[in-house]
Amino acid sequence: MYREFFGLKEKPFSTTSDPNFLFLSRVHKDAFAHLLYGIRERKGFLEITGEIGAGKTTLCRALLSQLDVTTKSSFIFNANLPDVQLLRAIVEDFGIEVKGHNKVSLLKQFNSFLIEELSHGNNVVLIIDEAQNLKLSTLEEIRLLSNLETDKDKLFQIILVGQPELKKKLASPSLKQLRQRISVRFHITPLEKEEVGAYIQHRLAVAGSTGQIIFEPEAVEKIYSYSGGVPRIINTICDKSMLIAYVAETRNITVSMVEQSIHETEGCLVTR
């Protein structure tokens, strides 16, 4: 609605997980490095956690775009499935033609796929998003999948991505063996106060801004104060603030516009 007015090619503050908009804050840069290390060194299990809206999914999408053709990947978004259905979803997402629907058949096909990829020198990565929703029994089944390995190599790497509740779930005594296999752990924290302005400018630039849109310093400070540095909340407030600026026919976003945006957002939350 306001893109033409601001001279943008796309919306800068969409809440979708578009890897092109990934802002590598200090924490996100460290998380990215940990993930790449875990994959390239074939570390087996990796764990990435963070609050809602911290940018976990965006980071993983960006990670996949950086992997070369020798790394085969699968990204499972709906992990809240019965064990066999989840295994089938994994197999199908890797592009394996399913020839049987029972667990034994699926495991056999998956193992053959992993052995074939290893013979070509390829790596295999499975990312499971919203892993905090997995049942304990399903997490144990995923651990058993990691038994598909040779004497020297992990056949594939499993990245568990989730909210802080995932850490609590993995602390369960029944998941001791899985917990011991997680070799890379990282928790994504919100943006620092001094990073919020750079984050906003980064997203504007990716969307096509050449500096004509100004978020005044007091407005940025208010955005940080309200959002706590959580990217998704920043996006919501910035998007509403730009709509308000569009209506006012100005390219300067002021603190009063941000306050109005926050008020409207809070109103939406109250009515839900």
N, C-alpha and C positions, 0 to 999 in steps of 0.2 A: 504493500500500500504506500509506503513512504520511500521505497528504493529510488524511484525516478527523481523525487525531490532532492534527495541527498546525493544523487549521482552514483549509486552503487549497483553492482552487477548481481548481487545476491544479499539476502538478509544476514547481517553480521552477528546477530545474537540469537540464532535459532538454538533450541535446546536439544537438537538431534546430535548424535555422536559422529560428526564429520571430521575425519582425521586431518583434512586440509586446514582446519582451524586450531589444531593442537598448539597450545602455548606451552613451551618448555620452561616452566618455572624451575627453580632450583630443585624442588622435590620431584617434579615430573621428569626432569632430566636424569636424576638419580634412579628413579623407578625404571625409566626406559633402559638405562645402562644395565641395571640388575636383570631385567628380562632378557636382553640380548646376550648377556653373559651366560645366564642359565640355559638358554637355547643352544648357543654355539658350543658350550662345554658339555652339553648333554647331561644336565644335572638331574633329570627326572622330574621331580615335583617342585613347582614354584607356587608361591602364594602372594597375591596382591590384594590388599584391603584398603578401604577408604570409606568415608561417609557418603551418603547419597549425594550425587551431583559433584563429586570431587574430580571426575574426569577419568575414571578407571576404564570405562568402555571405549572412550575416545582414544586413550593411550594404547589400548590393545589393537584397535583398528589401525592406528598409525604404525604400530609395531609390525603388523601383518604386511603393510604396504612397503616396509623396508626389507623384508625377507626376500632372498633371491629364489630362483627357480629350483634350487636344490633342496628347498625346505617346503614340504607339503603341510598344509594347515587346515584345521577345522575349528570353527567358532560356534559353540553351542549356546544359544541365548535362553532357550526354555529347558532348563535342566530339571525342572520339577516333573519328571516323567517316571513311570515304573521302570525298574532296572532294565528289562529286556528292550523296552521301547527306547530308552536312552541309548543303549548300546547300538540299536538299529539306527537311531538318528546320527550317532557318531560315524558309523560305517558308511551310511549314505552321504554324509556331508564330506567325507573324504573322496567321494566319487566312486566308491566300490559298488559294483553291481551285486545287489543282495540276491543270493541264490537259496537262502533258507531263512526261516523266521524264528527258529528256536535259538537259545543262548549258545549252545555248543557249536552250531553251524556258524553263527555270527562271529564268535571268537576265533574259529578256525580261519574264516575269510579275512578277518582283521589281522591275525598273526601272519598269514601268507603275504598280505599287503605290506606289513612292516618289514618282513624279511626281504621282500623284493626291493623295497626302497633302500634298505641298508646295503644291499648288494650293488646298488648304483651309487653308493656314497651319499645318499640323500638323508635329510633329517625330517622328522615328523613332529608336528606341534598340535596339541589339542588344548583349546582354551574353553573353559566352562565359566560362563558369566552367571552372576547372581547365585554363586555357589552356596551362599548362606541358607538358601532354601532347600538344599539337598537333605534328604533323610540320612541318619547315621548309617543305615544299612546300605544306602546308595553310595555314600562316601567310601565305605569299606569295599564295595564292588569295584569302585574306581581304583582303589589301592591294588586290588587283585589284578586289574588290567596291567598295572606296572610290572607285574611278574613276567610279562611278555618281553624278555630281554635275552641277550646272549651272555656268554661268560665274561665278555669284555665291554659290551656296549649296552646302553639304554636304547631300546628300539624307538621310543618316542618320549616327548616331554609333555607334561600335563601342567597347565597353568590354572589354578583355582583363583577366581576373581570374585570378590564379594564385599559386603558391608562388614563392619567390625564384629557383627554377630558370628561371622565365619570363624574368627579366631577363638571365640568362646566354644563354638561347636567342635572345633578341632582339638580343644583341650579335654574333650571327653575321654575318660579312661578306656573306653572301647575302641578309640581311634589312635591308641598309642603307637601302633606300628606305622600307620599313615603319617602321623606327626613326626616320627623319627626319619621318615623318608623325604620330608620337605627340606631341601637344601638352600633354597633362596626364599627369603621373606622380605616384604616391603610394605609399609603402610603409607598411603598418600594423604598428606595433611593439606589443609586449605592454603590458598595463596597468602603470602605475607602482605602486609599493608602497602609496602613500597612496590609490590608487583602488580597491584590491581590496575593502576593507570596504564602500565605497559601492556597488560592483558587486554584492556579495552582497545587501546590503539592497535594492537596486533590484529584483533578480530576485524576492526574497521578496515585496516590495510588489506587484509585477505579478501574482504568483500568489495574492494575497489576504491576505497577512500584515498585521496591524495592530500589529506590534511585539512580539508574544508570543514570537517565536523569536529567541534571542540566540546569535550566534557570538561567543564570548569573544575579547578582543583577542589573547591568545596563540595562539588557534586560527587567527585571521585571518592572523597573522604567519607561522604554520607553513604555511598554505595558499599564501601568496605565495612563501615560500622554496622550496616543492616545485614549484609551477607555473611560477615565473618570470613570472607575470602573464598567462599564456596562458589566455584565457577557457574554452576547451573542457576544459582540465585542471582549472581551478577548478571547473567544473560537475561533473565526475566525482567529485572529492574531496568537494565539498559534498553531493552526492546521497548518497554512501555514508555520510557523517558523519551526515546526518539520519536515515538508516535505522538507524544504530547508536543514535542518541538516542531514536528511536521504540521500539526494543527495550528500552532502559533506562527508558522512560517519563518522559523529561525533555525540556524545550524549550530547554535550554541546551546548546550544542555546545561541548565543551571541547577543549583541545589534545590530550588523550589519545585522544579520539574521532577527531580528524583524523589522528593518528599511526596509529591502527588502520586507518582508511580508506586511508591511503597504503600501509600494509603489504599490505592485501588487493589494492589496485590493482597493486602491484608483483608480487604473487603471480600475478595474472591475466596480467600481461605476460610473466612468466617461462614460463608454461605454454603460451603460444601457439606 
